[in-house]
């Protein structure tokens, strides 16, 4: 698959560095809304999601690791080569968390209704614990938070 290639200047939206993606992105990728991409930012590999900004247009946020790797920052003119990322971004629910969800139906329902990004955020937070005690505590906190939503 060909890449969508363009050059753009990084600017800040609130506290977030980003670039506006050319209008042809929706047509190029064959979809509107959130678009998972993989590609190059000034020659450095980057995996992210194009975010809709209205009227079929998209924005790409640039996190700190990619800005450091590409030695770019707000005000930099940057070359992009983006392709549709077809790899799955689904994170499997760990068995200990799945078990805790089954024991708390309200939390399980809230987790199922949560946006994919919110579910990923919770799962990364839980699986990112280094110690078993921390993981257990995070599972309990997640269940309590979900049950209360």
N, C-alpha and C positions, 0 to 999 in steps of 0.2 A: 504494500500500500504506500502510496506517495505521502509525503509529509506536507502539512500546511506550513509554509515558510513565510516569515514576516519579521520586521524590525519594529521595535516600539521602545518608547522611553518609560522607565519606571517612575511612577508617581505614588503618592500616599493617599489613601482613602481612609480617613480617621487615623489609625495607627498602623494600618496594613499596607505594605508596599505591593503594588500590583501594576498590571498593564491591561489596556483594552485590546481585545483580540479583534482582528479585522471582521467586518460584517459577513464575509463569505464563509465563516467558520461553521455556521449552522448547516449550510448547504454542503460544504466540504465533508463534514462528519456525518451528515444525513440524520441529524437529530437536533432538537431544541432542548432547553432545560439544562440540567447538569450533565456535563460531558466528561467522562474519565479520559485522561490523556497520558501519554508517555512521550518523551522526546528530549530535545536538546535545548538548553538555555546557554547561549554562548559556548557551545561545545560540551557542556556538562549534562549528564543524564538527569532527568527530572520526571517524577510521576506525581500527578495532581489531578484536579478537577476544574474544568472551566465552569464558572458560575454565571448564571443568567443575570443580565442587568437591564432587561426589558427590551421590547420590540425585536426580539430574536438576536440580540447582541450578547456578547460574553465578556467576562473579565477573568484574568488569571492572576491569582495571588502568588507571591513569591516569598517563601519562608526564608528564615535566616540561613539554614544550611546551604540552600542553593545560591543565595546571594554571596555567601562567603566562598563557596566552591568556584563560582564564576567571577569572583572579584568585581561584583556589581553592587549598586545600591541606588537609592532614590536619585533620579536625575540621569542615570546611565542609559545610554542607547544600547539595546540588547537585541541579539539575533535569536529567533525562535524557530524550531523545526518540531512540529507537533503531529503525533499520530493518535488515532483512537486506541485507547488501552482496552483490549478485549479480555485481559486476565480478570479472574474473579477477585472481588474485594471483600467477599464475605468472610468474616471471622467466625469460626466454629465456636459455639457456646461450650465452655468447659463443663465437664460432667458435674463438678462440685457446685458450680453456679446453677446449672440446669436443675439439679436436685433441689437446691434451695428455692428456686422459682416454683417448682412443682408443689412444694410445701406451703406456698403463699400465693393462692390464686389471683389475688388483686395485683400483686407484683408481677406475676406471669403475664397477666392481661396488659398491664402498663408497658412491660418490656416489648411485647408483641406489637403494641400500638405505637411505640416510639419510632422516630425516624431512623433510617439506616445509619445516619451519621451519629445519632445519639447512642444507638446500640453498640456501634464500633467503639465509641468513646468509652462507654462503660466496660466493655470487654477488654480493651487495651489497658485501662486503669487496673482492672482486676488481675489480668495476666502479667502485668508489669511489676507486681509485687515480688520482692526478692526473697522474703522470709515467709514461711507458711502461716505464721501468726498474722502477718500483715495482710496476706491474701484472704484469710478467714475474716478478718476485721472488715476488709473492703467488701467482701460478699455480703456481710451482715448490713453494712451501711447502704449498699446498693439496694438490697431487698427492702430495707426500711424506707428509703427514699422513693422507690417505685410504688410501694404499697400505699404511701401517703399521697401519691399524685392523682 
